[in-house]
Amino acid sequence: MHHLLKVKIHVTGLRSAVDMTQSTSSSHWREQGNGIYVTARDNLCPSVRKERLRQAASCYYKAFNFSVNEDEKVSAAKNLAMVSWKTAKVDEQCMERMSLMVHQYKEAFKHFSFGFHHSETVKADSWRDGLLASAKGCWEELRCGRVSELSMENRAMTYHDLVQHIQIPELQAECYIELANCHFHFGITAIQNKDFKRGLYEMRDCYMPINEAKRCQGEKINIQAEIRILEEDVFMHQCMAEAMQAISIGDDLYEKLIKDEESLNMDMAYEVIDWFKQAVIRTREVTEVEIEAVALSRLGRLYDQVLKIKYKAKEYLMRSMQLAHSMHPRTFNSEGWFKDCAEILERYQKETVAAEEEKWNKEREEIVKGLEKEMKGIEKADEKDSQEFLRYVYRVFPPKNKEHKLEGGLKKKGFHVEHDKLKKILQKAVVHYHPDKVDTEKHGKVWKVLSEEITKRLTRRYERMK
């Protein structure tokens, strides 16, 4: 028993000695690494700086491997993060391959993350704050450096790769936001180029990084606000792309409906309507006026050319035209949807005017038959000179507006008026009797017919005096 106790004491002593040796070794390698690290000054050529940083990193790796407690491990991890960051900056300055530079940044974030997570119980808050500040500085340099000059697709790939190595929640959230922004801007470009399929694909790809950013951000108010704004923008453009998709599907079905079908397929017609209405609904969710105007124009065209329901077509077309005018000073005169809208509404207007004229002409004929005596009097007066004709119509058929009177001197029979003055009096008389000024509700249709007949003769006399 005494012999076993002596052996146990001996083994314990050996372990303590080994731990002390390893602890001393970790500190030794960190000190040696620090000595080399500070010599990698900015005024040296890149190749010398990189070599010294490589040597320093080698020492820090040994320090990490020889660490016997968390305190030493996180200290060595911070050293490794700083040397990797500095190496990445050298790579960036001397335009090394992008993959080499990004690799160094990934190494930096991997070690910053280790130091952040394992130092909570072994390091003071000031030490952790310093590490976090360095990690943020590293992130900002990466974000604003050569990575920002990459194409949107390559930038997204870089952030997607990088975020796997960042385990500091705040920075992880910011990286996910940048990744979402890449997909978002890629999607916007596609939508602007009418490529709604790619636009939808990119907008939907935004949701994973957005949700991950929400999970990581904690209670950071600035990050929460950025996520909320980005999420709203993504939703708006996704609605736009979905509306464009609905219009495209509706257009394809419409072409099939009017070309391929021998007889009207009502099921297909209403399917087309459903797609265009879906486009309207999606745009109204985000107030996208132009795409809504396009969808409404398409609905109006279908009701006009296929279903032949004029009042419904006019309702959609008028709304489309109103939306187009609401976007002034933008104009859409060269756009097919606007041309369709304008042409159909113009046709409706002409049809309405023609129908009203036809109706009025029939009414007018009946009214004229009942004005035989008055018409004979006007025709007889029309055989005389202009002054006599004016005296007759102002006396027998005075204007309804009491302020519209014949010039004082001309009222007297035998009074002669010079040519230029008579011309002006005729011009005023045309205005006094013009049928467009007649309120048929107040003065009746008979007066409108008389005004037309009088104005017609006054105008003819005025034209002869030019």
C-alpha positions as CSV (number, residue, x, y, z in Angstrom):
1,M,0.0,0.0,0.0
2,H,2.8,2.4,0.8
3,H,4.5,1.5,-2.5
4,L,1.3,2.3,-4.5
5,L,1.0,5.7,-2.7
6,K,4.5,6.6,-3.7
7,V,3.8,5.7,-7.3
8,K,0.6,7.8,-7.3
9,I,2.4,10.8,-6.0
10,H,5.1,10.4,-8.5
11,V,2.6,10.3,-11.5
12,T,0.7,13.3,-10.2
13,G,4.0,15.2,-10.0
14,L,4.8,14.3,-13.5
15,R,1.5,15.5,-14.8
16,S,1.9,18.8,-13.0
17,A,5.3,19.2,-14.5
18,V,4.0,18.5,-18.0
19,D,1.1,21.0,-17.5
20,M,3.6,23.6,-16.4
21,T,5.8,22.9,-19.3
22,Q,2.9,23.0,-21.8
23,S,1.6,26.2,-20.3
24,T,5.1,27.7,-20.5
25,S,5.3,26.5,-24.1
26,S,2.0,28.2,-25.1
27,S,3.1,31.5,-23.6
28,H,6.5,31.1,-25.1
29,W,5.1,30.6,-28.6
30,R,2.7,33.5,-28.3
31,E,5.5,35.8,-27.2
32,Q,7.7,34.6,-30.0
33,G,4.8,35.1,-32.5
34,N,4.2,38.6,-31.2
35,G,7.8,39.4,-31.6
36,I,7.6,38.4,-35.3
37,Y,4.1,40.0,-35.8
38,V,5.2,43.5,-34.9
39,T,8.0,43.4,-37.5
40,A,5.6,42.9,-40.4
41,R,5.4,46.7,-40.8
42,D,3.4,48.3,-43.6
43,N,6.4,49.9,-45.2
44,L,7.9,46.5,-46.1
45,C,7.3,44.9,-49.4
46,P,4.3,42.6,-49.5
47,S,6.3,39.4,-49.9
48,V,8.4,40.1,-46.8
49,R,5.4,41.1,-44.8
50,K,3.5,37.9,-45.8
51,E,6.5,35.7,-44.9
52,R,6.8,37.3,-41.4
53,L,3.0,37.0,-40.9
54,R,3.3,33.3,-41.9
55,Q,6.0,32.8,-39.4
56,A,4.0,34.6,-36.7
57,A,0.9,32.4,-37.5
58,S,3.0,29.3,-37.2
59,C,4.0,30.3,-33.7
60,Y,0.4,31.1,-32.8
61,Y,-0.8,27.7,-34.0
62,K,1.8,26.1,-31.8
63,A,0.6,28.3,-28.9
64,F,-2.9,27.2,-29.5
65,N,-2.0,23.5,-29.7
66,F,0.1,23.7,-26.5
67,S,-2.6,25.5,-24.5
68,V,-3.7,23.7,-21.3
69,N,-6.6,25.9,-20.4
70,E,-9.3,28.1,-22.0
71,D,-7.5,31.3,-21.1
72,E,-4.5,30.4,-23.2
73,K,-6.6,29.0,-26.0
74,V,-8.6,32.2,-26.5
75,S,-5.5,34.3,-26.3
76,A,-3.9,32.3,-29.0
77,A,-7.1,32.3,-31.0
78,K,-7.2,36.1,-30.9
79,N,-3.6,36.2,-32.1
80,L,-4.5,33.8,-35.0
81,A,-7.5,36.0,-35.9
82,M,-5.4,39.2,-36.0
83,V,-2.6,37.6,-38.1
84,S,-5.1,36.2,-40.5
85,W,-6.8,39.6,-40.8
86,K,-3.5,41.3,-41.5
87,T,-2.5,38.7,-44.1
88,A,-5.9,39.2,-45.8
89,K,-5.2,43.0,-45.9
90,V,-1.8,42.4,-47.6
91,D,-3.5,40.0,-50.1
92,E,-6.0,42.7,-50.8
93,Q,-3.5,45.4,-51.3
94,C,-1.3,43.5,-53.7
95,M,-4.3,42.1,-55.6
96,E,-3.7,38.4,-54.8
97,R,-6.2,35.9,-56.0
98,M,-9.6,36.6,-54.5
99,S,-9.8,33.0,-53.2
100,L,-6.6,33.5,-51.2
101,M,-7.8,36.7,-49.6
102,V,-11.2,35.3,-48.7
103,H,-9.6,32.3,-47.2
104,Q,-7.6,34.5,-44.8
105,Y,-10.8,36.4,-43.9
106,K,-12.5,33.1,-43.2
107,E,-9.6,32.0,-40.9
108,A,-9.8,35.4,-39.1
109,F,-13.5,35.0,-38.4
110,K,-13.1,31.4,-37.4
111,H,-10.6,32.4,-34.7
112,F,-12.5,35.5,-33.7
113,S,-15.6,33.4,-33.2
114,F,-13.7,30.8,-31.1
115,G,-12.2,33.5,-28.9
116,F,-15.6,35.2,-28.5
117,H,-17.5,32.0,-27.4
118,H,-14.8,30.5,-25.2
119,S,-13.7,33.6,-23.3
120,E,-16.9,34.4,-21.5
121,T,-15.8,32.8,-18.2
122,V,-12.0,33.3,-18.4
123,K,-11.5,36.8,-19.8
124,A,-12.5,40.3,-18.5
125,D,-15.3,42.2,-20.4
126,S,-12.7,44.7,-21.6
127,W,-10.8,41.9,-23.3
128,R,-13.9,40.6,-25.0
129,D,-15.0,44.1,-26.0
130,G,-11.6,44.6,-27.7
131,L,-11.9,41.3,-29.5
132,L,-15.4,42.2,-30.7
133,A,-14.3,45.6,-31.9
134,S,-11.4,43.9,-33.9
135,A,-13.9,41.4,-35.4
136,K,-16.2,44.3,-36.5
137,G,-13.3,46.1,-38.0
138,C,-12.3,43.0,-39.9
139,W,-15.9,42.6,-41.2
140,E,-16.1,46.3,-42.4
141,E,-12.8,46.0,-44.3
142,L,-14.0,42.8,-46.0
143,R,-17.4,44.3,-46.8
144,C,-16.1,47.6,-48.2
145,G,-13.0,46.1,-50.0
146,R,-12.5,44.1,-53.1
147,V,-15.6,41.9,-52.3
148,S,-17.8,44.9,-53.0
149,E,-16.4,45.1,-56.5
150,L,-17.4,41.5,-57.4
151,S,-20.4,40.8,-59.6
152,M,-23.6,40.4,-57.6
153,E,-23.6,36.6,-58.2
154,N,-20.0,36.2,-57.1
155,R,-20.5,38.4,-54.1
156,A,-23.5,36.3,-53.0
157,M,-21.4,33.1,-53.3
158,T,-18.6,34.7,-51.2
159,Y,-21.0,35.8,-48.4
160,H,-22.7,32.4,-48.5
161,D,-19.3,30.7,-48.0
162,L,-18.1,33.3,-45.4
163,V,-21.1,33.2,-43.2
164,Q,-20.4,29.5,-42.3
165,H,-17.2,30.7,-40.5
166,I,-18.8,33.6,-38.5
167,Q,-20.2,32.5,-35.2
168,I,-20.4,36.0,-33.6
169,P,-24.2,36.7,-33.7
170,E,-24.1,40.4,-34.6
171,L,-21.6,39.9,-37.4
172,Q,-23.4,36.8,-38.6
173,A,-26.6,38.8,-38.9
174,E,-24.9,41.5,-40.9
175,C,-23.4,38.9,-43.2
176,Y,-26.8,37.3,-43.8
177,I,-28.2,40.8,-44.5
178,E,-25.5,41.4,-47.1
179,L,-26.3,38.0,-48.7
180,A,-30.0,38.9,-48.8
181,N,-29.1,42.3,-50.4
182,C,-27.2,40.5,-53.1
183,H,-30.2,38.4,-54.1
184,F,-32.5,41.4,-53.7
185,H,-30.5,43.6,-56.1
186,F,-30.0,40.8,-58.5
187,G,-33.8,40.3,-58.5
188,I,-34.5,44.0,-59.0
189,T,-32.3,44.0,-62.1
190,A,-34.1,41.0,-63.5
191,I,-37.6,42.6,-62.8
192,Q,-36.5,45.8,-64.5
193,N,-35.4,43.7,-67.5
194,K,-38.9,42.0,-67.5
195,D,-37.3,38.7,-66.5
196,F,-39.9,37.9,-63.8
197,K,-38.8,34.3,-63.5
198,R,-35.3,35.2,-62.4
199,G,-36.7,38.0,-60.3
200,L,-39.0,35.6,-58.4
201,Y,-36.2,33.2,-57.9
202,E,-33.9,35.8,-56.4
203,M,-36.6,37.3,-54.2
204,R,-37.5,33.9,-52.8
205,D,-33.8,33.3,-52.1
206,C,-33.8,36.4,-49.9
207,Y,-36.0,34.8,-47.2
208,M,-33.5,32.3,-45.9
209,P,-30.8,34.9,-45.1
210,I,-33.4,37.3,-43.8
211,N,-34.8,34.7,-41.4
212,E,-31.3,33.7,-40.3
213,A,-30.4,37.4,-39.7
214,K,-33.5,37.6,-37.5
215,R,-32.4,34.6,-35.5
216,C,-28.9,36.0,-35.0
217,Q,-29.4,39.6,-34.4
218,G,-30.6,39.4,-30.8
219,E,-31.9,42.8,-29.7
220,K,-29.8,45.1,-31.9
221,I,-32.3,47.8,-32.9
222,N,-30.3,49.0,-35.9
223,I,-30.1,45.5,-37.3
224,Q,-33.8,44.9,-36.6
225,A,-34.7,48.1,-38.5
226,E,-32.5,47.1,-41.5
227,I,-34.1,43.6,-41.6
228,R,-37.6,45.1,-41.5
229,I,-37.0,47.5,-44.3
230,L,-35.3,44.8,-46.4
231,E,-38.1,42.4,-45.8
232,E,-40.7,44.9,-46.9
233,D,-38.8,45.7,-50.1
234,V,-38.4,42.0,-50.9
235,F,-42.2,41.5,-50.4
236,M,-43.0,44.4,-52.6
237,H,-40.8,43.3,-55.5
238,Q,-41.9,39.7,-55.1
239,C,-45.5,40.9,-55.5
240,M,-44.4,42.8,-58.6
241,A,-42.7,39.7,-60.1
242,E,-45.8,37.5,-59.3
243,A,-48.0,40.1,-61.0
244,M,-45.8,40.1,-64.1
245,Q,-45.9,36.3,-64.1
246,A,-49.7,36.3,-63.8
247,I,-50.0,38.8,-66.8
248,S,-47.6,36.6,-68.8
249,I,-49.6,33.5,-68.2
250,G,-52.8,35.4,-69.0
251,D,-51.3,36.7,-72.2
252,D,-50.3,33.2,-73.4
253,L,-53.8,31.9,-72.7
254,Y,-55.4,34.9,-74.4
255,E,-53.4,34.3,-77.6
256,K,-54.5,30.6,-77.5
257,L,-58.1,31.6,-76.9
258,I,-58.3,33.9,-79.9
259,K,-56.2,31.9,-82.3
260,D,-56.5,28.2,-81.6
261,E,-60.1,27.8,-80.6
262,E,-62.7,27.5,-83.4
263,S,-65.5,28.5,-81.0
264,L,-65.3,30.5,-77.9
265,N,-64.0,28.5,-74.9
266,M,-65.7,30.2,-71.9
267,D,-63.7,28.2,-69.4
268,M,-60.5,29.5,-70.9
269,A,-61.8,33.0,-71.1
270,Y,-62.6,33.1,-67.4
271,E,-59.2,31.5,-66.6
272,V,-57.6,34.4,-68.4
273,I,-59.7,36.8,-66.4
274,D,-58.6,35.1,-63.2
275,W,-54.9,35.5,-64.0
276,F,-55.3,39.2,-64.9
277,K,-57.3,39.8,-61.7
278,Q,-54.6,38.0,-59.7
279,A,-52.1,40.5,-61.2
280,V,-54.3,43.4,-60.1
281,I,-54.6,42.0,-56.5
282,R,-50.8,41.4,-56.2
283,T,-50.0,45.0,-57.3
284,R,-52.5,46.6,-55.0
285,E,-50.9,44.9,-52.1
286,V,-47.8,47.0,-52.7
287,T,-49.3,50.0,-54.8
288,E,-47.5,49.1,-58.0
289,V,-49.4,51.4,-60.3
290,E,-47.9,50.6,-63.7
291,I,-48.4,46.8,-63.6
292,E,-51.9,47.3,-62.3
293,A,-52.7,49.6,-65.2
294,V,-51.3,46.9,-67.6
295,A,-53.5,44.2,-66.0
296,L,-56.6,46.4,-66.1
297,S,-56.0,47.2,-69.8
298,R,-55.7,43.5,-70.5
299,L,-59.0,42.8,-68.8
300,G,-60.7,45.6,-70.7
301,R,-59.4,44.3,-74.0
302,L,-60.7,40.8,-73.2
303,Y,-64.2,42.0,-72.3
304,D,-64.2,44.1,-75.5
305,Q,-62.9,41.7,-78.0
306,V,-63.9,38.3,-76.7
307,L,-66.8,38.6,-74.3
308,K,-68.3,41.7,-76.0
309,I,-69.4,43.2,-72.7
310,K,-68.9,46.8,-73.4
311,Y,-69.8,48.4,-70.1
312,K,-67.4,46.1,-68.2
313,A,-64.7,46.7,-70.7
314,K,-65.1,50.4,-70.4
315,E,-64.9,50.2,-66.6
316,Y,-61.5,48.4,-66.7
317,L,-60.1,50.6,-69.5
318,M,-61.1,53.9,-67.8
319,R,-59.4,52.8,-64.6
320,S,-56.3,51.8,-66.5
321,M,-56.2,55.2,-68.2
322,Q,-56.7,57.0,-64.9
323,L,-53.7,55.1,-63.4
324,A,-51.6,55.9,-66.5
325,H,-52.4,59.6,-66.1
326,S,-51.7,59.5,-62.4
327,M,-48.0,58.7,-63.2
328,H,-47.5,62.0,-65.0
329,P,-45.0,63.2,-66.3
330,R,-44.3,59.6,-67.3
331,T,-46.0,58.7,-70.6
332,F,-46.9,55.4,-72.1
333,N,-47.8,56.3,-75.7
334,S,-45.4,53.7,-77.1
335,E,-46.6,50.9,-74.8
336,G,-49.0,48.3,-76.4
337,W,-51.3,48.1,-73.4
338,F,-51.8,51.9,-73.4
339,K,-52.4,52.0,-77.2
340,D,-55.0,49.2,-76.8
341,C,-56.7,51.1,-74.0
342,A,-56.7,54.4,-75.9
343,E,-57.9,53.0,-79.2
344,I,-60.8,51.0,-77.6
345,L,-62.0,54.0,-75.5
346,E,-61.7,56.3,-78.6
347,R,-63.9,53.8,-80.5
348,Y,-66.4,53.8,-77.7
349,Q,-66.5,57.6,-77.7
350,K,-67.1,57.8,-81.4
351,E,-69.9,55.1,-81.1
352,T,-71.5,57.1,-78.3
353,V,-71.4,60.4,-80.2
354,A,-72.7,58.7,-83.4
355,A,-75.6,57.1,-81.4
356,E,-76.4,60.4,-79.7
357,E,-76.4,62.2,-83.0
358,E,-78.6,59.7,-84.6
359,K,-81.0,59.9,-81.8
360,W,-81.0,63.7,-81.8
361,N,-81.5,63.9,-85.6
362,K,-84.6,61.8,-85.3
363,E,-85.9,64.0,-82.5
364,R,-84.9,67.1,-84.4
365,E,-86.9,66.1,-87.5
366,E,-90.0,65.8,-85.4
367,I,-89.3,69.2,-83.7
368,V,-88.7,70.9,-87.0
369,K,-92.1,69.7,-88.3
370,G,-93.8,71.5,-85.4
371,L,-91.8,74.7,-86.1
372,E,-93.1,75.2,-89.7
373,K,-94.3,78.8,-89.0
374,E,-91.1,79.8,-87.2
375,M,-88.9,78.3,-89.8
376,K,-90.7,80.2,-92.6
377,G,-90.2,83.4,-90.7
378,I,-86.4,82.7,-90.3
379,E,-86.0,81.7,-94.0
380,K,-87.8,84.9,-95.1
381,A,-85.7,87.1,-92.9
382,D,-82.6,85.3,-94.2
383,E,-83.3,86.6,-97.6
384,K,-82.6,90.2,-96.4
385,D,-79.3,91.7,-95.5
386,S,-77.4,90.9,-92.3
387,Q,-78.6,94.0,-90.4
388,E,-82.2,93.2,-91.1
389,F,-81.7,89.5,-90.2
390,L,-80.1,90.4,-86.9
391,R,-82.9,92.8,-86.0
392,Y,-85.4,90.0,-86.8
393,V,-83.9,87.2,-84.8
394,Y,-83.1,89.4,-81.7
395,R,-86.7,90.8,-81.8
396,V,-88.6,87.5,-82.5
397,F,-86.3,85.0,-80.8
398,P,-84.3,87.0,-78.2
399,P,-81.5,85.1,-76.5
400,K,-82.4,83.4,-73.1
401,N,-79.5,85.2,-71.4
402,K,-80.9,88.7,-70.7
403,E,-77.4,90.2,-71.0
404,H,-77.1,89.1,-74.6
405,K,-78.5,92.0,-76.6
406,L,-78.1,93.5,-80.0
407,E,-75.8,96.5,-80.3
408,G,-77.9,99.7,-79.5
409,G,-77.6,101.5,-82.8
410,L,-78.4,98.5,-84.9
411,K,-81.8,98.1,-83.3
412,K,-83.0,101.2,-85.3
413,K,-84.4,100.4,-88.7
414,G,-82.4,102.1,-91.5
415,F,-79.3,102.5,-89.2
416,H,-76.2,101.6,-91.2
417,V,-73.2,99.8,-89.6
418,E,-69.7,99.7,-91.2
419,H,-68.3,96.4,-92.5
420,D,-65.8,95.7,-89.7
421,K,-68.3,96.6,-86.9
422,L,-71.0,94.5,-88.5
423,K,-68.6,91.5,-88.6
424,K,-67.9,91.8,-84.9
425,I,-71.7,92.0,-84.2
426,L,-72.3,88.8,-86.2
427,Q,-69.5,87.1,-84.3
428,K,-71.1,88.1,-81.0
429,A,-74.5,86.9,-82.2
430,V,-73.1,83.5,-83.1
431,V,-71.9,83.2,-79.4
432,H,-75.3,84.4,-78.1
433,Y,-77.3,81.8,-80.1
434,H,-74.8,78.9,-80.2
435,P,-76.6,75.6,-79.5
436,D,-73.7,74.3,-77.4
437,K,-74.6,77.0,-74.8
438,V,-78.3,75.9,-74.7
439,D,-79.5,74.2,-71.4
440,T,-82.1,71.8,-72.8
441,E,-83.3,71.0,-69.3
442,K,-84.1,74.6,-68.7
443,H,-85.0,76.0,-72.1
444,G,-86.2,72.9,-73.9
445,K,-85.2,71.1,-77.1
446,V,-87.3,73.4,-79.3
447,W,-85.1,76.3,-78.4
448,K,-82.0,74.2,-79.1
449,V,-83.3,73.5,-82.7
450,L,-84.1,77.2,-83.2
451,S,-80.7,78.1,-81.9
452,E,-79.1,75.7,-84.4
453,E,-81.0,77.2,-87.3
454,I,-80.3,80.7,-86.4
455,T,-76.6,80.0,-85.7
456,K,-76.2,78.2,-89.0
457,R,-77.4,81.3,-90.9
458,L,-75.4,83.7,-88.7
459,T,-72.2,81.7,-89.3
460,R,-72.7,81.6,-93.0
461,R,-73.1,85.4,-93.1
462,Y,-70.0,85.8,-90.9
463,E,-67.9,83.5,-93.2
464,R,-68.9,85.6,-96.2
465,M,-67.6,88.7,-94.6
466,K,-64.0,87.4,-94.1
